[in-house]
Amino acid sequence: MKRTLIVAVAAIALLAGCSSAPAPSPSGSPAPEASAPAEDLSGVSVYYPVALGNTWTYQINNPDPVGVVIQTETMSAVTPDGDDVRVMIDRSFRYENGAYPDFTDSVEYVFHADGSLSVPYQSIPDTSGAQVTIKSGEFLWPSTAEFEAGTPKTGVIEATIEADGSTFDQAISFTITGHGVEEVTVPGGTFQARKLTQDMLISIPSAGLDGLPINATVWLAEGVGQVRSEVPDLLGSGTSVTVELLKFTPGS
């Protein structure tokens, strides 16, 4: 039981702004109808370029048995919403060793006028059989000014995990902080990238988990987006799950 919960917790960690591969869903979500922006939104965020059709290809390096996964992300809808911009990203995941079936899904990012970025979460399936459902809260990356000052964003996400016929309440406390710019080399090139750390404490009181630390890091190049991310493997392999950019293709 505890291992099942750890796997479910790991799925949350990998999805927390790191764009790493979640475990496969039984069926892909339909792609939303694309919409064109009413204005030039290319400079709305230092974290990602915002334009319809922007496409990223990543290599995700997981410990066995998952192995290498090729992930493709495409901005399929860009919609101004007051001072915010809502962006739908369609994702596909191809498991190179065939350990799991390939699948697709979609996620929504909300870019704010101050440069901060929020990611609402929904129900997330995973191979352990556990179902994680976010009840309240969202991850919020720092604004441009907060990143430059090293001012963290903090918050709490409340969730439930359904596993082996039981339901567990879960709290995710997070601190997300900017750490300046570093040179990062990945298969897609060498970039001057903003470093963002995401430190989480996971608590599931009824399962005996109290303040389990998870520390993820993501590097983002302005005008390109995420070029690398890293999160520890929680199942004891001693290695980290890494995501590296293979190619970025600008859209319209």
Buried (B, 14 or more C-beta within 10 A) or exposed (E): EEEBBBBBBBBBBBBBBBBBBBBBBEEBBEBBEBBEBEEEBBEBBBBBBBBBBBBBBBBBBBBEEBBEBBBBBBBBBBBBEEEBBBBBBBBBBBBEEEBBEEBBBBBBBBBBEEBBBBBEBEEBBBBBBBBBBBEEBEBBBBBBEBBBEEEBBEBEBEBBBBBEEEEBBBBBBBBBBBEEBEEBEBEBBEBEBBBBBBBBBBBBEEBEBEEBEBEBBBBBBBEBBBBBBBBBBBEEEEEBBBBBBBEBEEBE
